[in-house]
């Protein structure tokens, strides 16, 4: 199982631990080519902490780094450059598509010129290499374990990444599937907005944390919107039996 990660929160770790329990090998690939939000020495223990909480065996995680493949003495470096060429030279994608899939621009249809320039200034150009490097990591993993199918794990917004892989690299003999974590939204003055884990902490450490979060979001709650915080948590998190002290209004619905 390949999990390309830069700032993955506990959610991916919990899902990965569950998949390990049903027989999946977990391979974590760290994107260390761009700006470092966390050092690897601090990121790995943080991720394993959540992995262990979900009953996973951290000693069985295969941890790798993008730079291993990108180094000139690596046997896969030619594959990486070939994949990069497939990505950036493909006529199917315009510059704005590449910037969106590389997560330099958010997935919106229209932007002002000032907004685009501002976003470009925040990121280094090598960020556009990330999709090609992710695909190369999966290729390496497939070569090492060709007898096993691969499942990628990521956020809902990575669907375009894997659609681009199929477009740029053509039909593949690899057996590849994808698991996407559900989208989480919140209501703001600008309307319904996607919650980005890098900007909003979801590290609930107690029942009080959960209750406070739910109380802040219960007014005007639309239960048919499964992306809003309470339905999303019930469907995607390990909240069982719903004791009254955690979700007092859930039990009444």
Rosetta blueprint (number, residue, H / E / L):
1 X L
2 X E
3 X E
4 X E
5 X E
6 X L
7 X L
8 X L
9 X L
10 X H
11 X H
12 X H
13 X H
14 X H
15 X H
16 X H
17 X H
18 X H
19 X H
20 X H
21 X H
22 X L
23 X L
24 X L
25 X L
26 X L
27 X E
28 X E
29 X E
30 X E
31 X L
32 X L
33 X L
34 X L
35 X L
36 X L
37 X L
38 X L
39 X L
40 X H
41 X H
42 X H
43 X H
44 X H
45 X H
46 X H
47 X H
48 X H
49 X H
50 X H
51 X H
52 X H
53 X H
54 X L
55 X L
56 X L
57 X L
58 X H
59 X H
60 X H
61 X L
62 X E
63 X E
64 X E
65 X E
66 X H
67 X H
68 X H
69 X H
70 X H
71 X L
72 X L
73 X L
74 X L
75 X L
76 X L
77 X H
78 X H
79 X H
80 X H
81 X H
82 X H
83 X H
84 X H
85 X H
86 X H
87 X H
88 X H
89 X L
90 X L
91 X L
92 X L
93 X L
94 X L
95 X H
96 X H
97 X H
98 X H
99 X H
100 X H
101 X H
102 X L
103 X L
104 X L
105 X L
106 X L
107 X L
108 X L
109 X L
110 X L
111 X L
112 X L
113 X H
114 X H
115 X H
116 X H
117 X H
118 X H
119 X H
120 X H
121 X H
122 X H
123 X L
124 X L
125 X H
126 X H
127 X H
128 X H
129 X H
130 X H
131 X H
132 X H
133 X H
134 X H
135 X H
136 X H
137 X H
138 X H
139 X H
140 X H
141 X H
142 X H
143 X H
144 X H
145 X L
146 X L
147 X L
148 X L
149 X L
150 X E
151 X E
152 X E
153 X E
154 X E
155 X E
156 X H
157 X H
158 X H
159 X H
160 X H
161 X H
162 X H
163 X H
164 X H
165 X H
166 X H
167 X H
168 X H
169 X H
170 X L
171 X L
172 X L
173 X L
174 X L
175 X L
176 X E
177 X E
178 X E
179 X E
180 X E
181 X E
182 X L
183 X L
184 X L
185 X E
186 X E
187 X E
188 X E
189 X L
190 X L
191 X E
192 X E
193 X E
194 X E
195 X L
196 X L
197 X L
198 X L
199 X L
200 X L
201 X L
202 X L
203 X L
204 X L
205 X L
206 X L
207 X H
208 X H
209 X H
210 X H
211 X H
212 X H
213 X H
214 X H
215 X H
216 X H
217 X H
218 X L
219 X L
220 X L
221 X L
222 X L
223 X L
224 X L
225 X L
226 X L
227 X L
228 X E
229 X H
230 X H
231 X H
232 X H
233 X H
234 X H
235 X H
236 X H
237 X L
238 X L
239 X L
240 X L
241 X L
242 X L
243 X L
244 X L
245 X L
246 X L
247 X L
248 X L
249 X L
250 X L
251 X L
252 X L
253 X L
